[in-house]
Amino acid sequence: RLHPGEKLMPAMKQAAEIILARSKCECAFIVTAVGSLERATIRLANASRTDGDDTGGNDIKTYNQRFEIVSLVGTFSADGSGCHVH
């Protein structure tokens, strides 16, 4: 559970480190999570930029409002090379 005011990525990374250390696995995955956020920053993969930049790169959006987590999946690797949350 993500507690009020807790930051999502640090909490998920900490949980993954504990699970990976106890299980001696090389990777872990998230099936779902429960909680809420007061601020969310997301990267819109391959989205068009709306700021007039014609490079067509990834757009990053930050929203300062309350969100309920209704779906969360992701992967973590023991060597720290990968952390992907969707």
HUSUL-V496095 format. One record per helix or strand. SS is the DSSP state (helix for helix, strand for strand). FROM is the first residue (numbers start at 1). TO is the last residue. If there is no record, write none. Layout:
[[SS & FROM & TO] [SS & FROM & TO]]
This chain:
[[helix & 8 & 23] [strand & 27 & 30] [strand & 36 & 37] [strand & 40 & 44] [strand & 59 & 63] [strand & 67 & 68] [strand & 74 & 77] [strand & 83 & 85]]
